[in-house]
């Protein structure tokens, strides 16, 4: 882990079903405060109030609000990545172009469903220092690499590391831009068509 990376942990992890429900409810309340009021308004008292829990219950699990935000970000990133990995695995037997188009659409839909929270999270000042953000890039590359391994005749394996690096950053940047400031008069489906063409061009062998 890079020395400036943050990896906040709770005071304790829940073990029983009831405590897991309380833990998740507090993270859900953290998300609602971020979405409705913004990072500047997020305090442990506000989160406890939105969750309908006592402040003492909150402090059983979390030392402060930033730890709650970090753990919420980690939960959301891993949920999205798990869904994207399952989506990629389900498309191995499909033709390359429609499979890539469907997968890129699944990526966008997973983020679009969380667009209000995604917008709120981008205002978190320490977001870029969280270790789980590094995990996002690493797992996206791993998912893409696994998918490419099933298409050895359709992908330029020699140039794959460079292509995946560029693709992962391009896709992430394009989706964040589409969520935060969608271009007027441009349909999402048209953008996804163009993005699919660009991604395939970078992954396929050059003639």
N, C-alpha and C positions, 0 to 999 in steps of 0.2 A: 504494500500500500504506500502511495506517495506520502511524504511526511506532512504535507499540508492538508491531507484528506481527513474528513470527519466521518466517524462511524458511531453516532450516538446509540446508546443501548438503554432499555428501560431499567427501572430498579429491579424488576423481576418479570419473568415471562409467565403468562397464565398457563395453568396446567389442567384445571377442571373446566368442564363445559360452561359452567356459570361464569367463571372468571374470564374465560375467553370471550364470552358474549359481552361482558362489561368492558374489557380491553378494546374490543372492536367498536363498541358503542362510543367510547371516548375518542377513538380515531375518526369515526364517522362524524362526530360533533366537531372535531378539528377541521374536517373538510368543509362542513357547513359554515363555520366561522370564516374560513379563508374565502370561500365562494361569495358569501353575502356581505362580509365586512372588511375583508382584506387582512394581510399579514400584520399590519400595524395595530389592528384591533385585537389580535389574538393574545389572550392571557389564559392562564390556567383557570381562573375564576370564571371567565366567559365560556370556556370549553365545558367545564363542569356544569354550568347552568344550562347550556344547550343540550348536554347529554342527560340532564335530570339526575345527576349524580352528586354526591358530596365532594367537597374539595379534598377531604381526607382519603376518599376512595381513589380519586385521581392520583394523589401523591403516593399511594401504595405502589403504583406502576410507573409513574413518570416523574422525573425530577424537575422538569420545566417544560414550557411551551415549545421551545425549539426542538427538544427531543421528540415531542409528539408530532411536530411537522415532519421531521426527518423520517420517523417510522411510518407516517402516512405516505410519504413519497416512496419509500421502499416498498410498502405494500402495494401501491398502485402500479409501480413499475413492474414488479414481479407478476402481478395479475395479468397485465397487458402482455408481457413476454411469454408467459405460459400459454395464453390464448394464441399468440402469433406462432409459437412453436407447433402447437396442435394443428393450426391452419396449414402451415408449411408441410407437416408430415402427411396431412390428408391429400396433398396435391401431387405427390411424387409420381403417380401413374398417369397424370393428365398431360396433354400437350403443353410445351414450355410456355408459349406466349399467353394463352388464356389462363394458365395456372399462375403465372406471374401477375397478370392483370387482376385476377381474383384476390391473390394474396396481398398485393398493394392496396386493394380496396378494403380488405379486412384490417390492415394496419391503420388506415385512415379512420375506418368506422370505430375501431377500438378506442382511438383517441378522441374522435368526434363525440362519442357518447359521454366522455369525461371532459368536454371542451371547457366548461365553466371552471372546473377544478384545474385543468391544465393552464388556463390563463392565470388563475390565482397563484399557482405554484411558481410560475415564471417570475413573480415579484419577490420570491423568497431570497434574501440577500446571500445566503450561504449555499444555495442550490448547487452551484458548480463545484463546490468542495466536498460534496457528499460522495462517499465511496460507491454507493449504489448507482450513482450516475455513470461512473466508470463501468459498472456491471452492465448497464444498459447497452453501451456500445459493444462490449465484449460479447454479450449474449446475442445481440443482433448479428454480429459477424459470424458467430458459431451457427446460428440458425440458417443464415444464408449459405454458409459453407456446407452444411449438411445437405441442404437442398441441392446445391450445385454438384455434390458428390454423386447424386442419383442421375445426373445429366452430363456424364463425362464427354459424350460426343457433341454436346450442344454448348458447352462452356469452355472458355480458354483457361484450362487449369493452370498453365504456367503463369498467366497474368492475374490469377484469381485473387491473391492477397491485396494487390493494388486496387483492383476493381471493387472488391468488397469494401475496402476502406473508403473509397470515393462514394460508392453507392450508399453505404450506411449513413455517412454525413450528409449527402445530398438529400436522401429521403427524409431524414430527421429534420433538416432545415426547411425543406419544402412543406412538410406537414405542419410544423410549428407556424410557419408563415401563413398557411392556409387557414389555420385555426384562429390565429391572432388578428389577422387582417386579410380576410378573403377578398380576392380581387373582384371588383364589380363587373358584372356582365360576362363573367367567365364561369362556365358550369363545372362542377366538381368532376363529372364524368370525363369531360374533355381534358381536364388537367391530369387525371389519372391515366388516360390514354397516352398522353404525351410523356408522362413520367415512366410508364411501362416501356415505351419505345426507347427512351434514354437508357434505362436500366439494362434492357436486353442488348443494346448496342455496346455497352461497356462489358457485359459478361460473355458475349459470344466471341468465338475466334475471329480474328481479323483476316479477311481474304486478301 
